[in-house]
């Protein structure tokens, strides 16, 4: 389950921010997750609960903002939204598009005390 290692990375980010900005508790963590990130939200929530035990984020709510995937179509020179890595261009139907976005996971923001 790679979601647990992702959660451990998120906790490291939160703890670094807590030291830099002097907060002692996190109420809410909002993650921006690309639609193509291959992350199971339920597994991420479960892993987050385990990874935050004994940290400033213990008990924090985890919220998800899902960003669409994007691809570049070399055939028609258009940036198009895709739902899966196997989608074709919605404009011209071409295949083999590079995917410049939609597979990232970012800590969008934190609500802290």
Steps between C-alpha positions, in 0.01 A plus 500: 500500500692804375240729656662453843837624372321795339342578838838484671626758250197720565568481876863607440373802304255588779763467773743718303229765463414476872863574591525787250170664592463405867163326503430213738200326347348439158124490463475435127732399216387560142673296233490581131508162326522460126238270347783291351700465824390139557421566865218330685338767720370252760846344535655847524255595777577180689875552460470864607335399827782255571782734389379796706490321838709700746552793261356853474259361239351225716121518469511739205237474230631402156323661204553433131489733203521295181659678206434374147767336291631679196672383188662666202393383158782534247258433213278804557720701740233517769515453876208275591353364822526123548349267758741209446845450348336312213266777385530630148487866402147635540561739210646277227502147642879458481690272741847512660468832676760606759342557842641823647262514793252318714721252686625728777418500872546829686422629845269785397461659843467440872257626764702533818486613862 
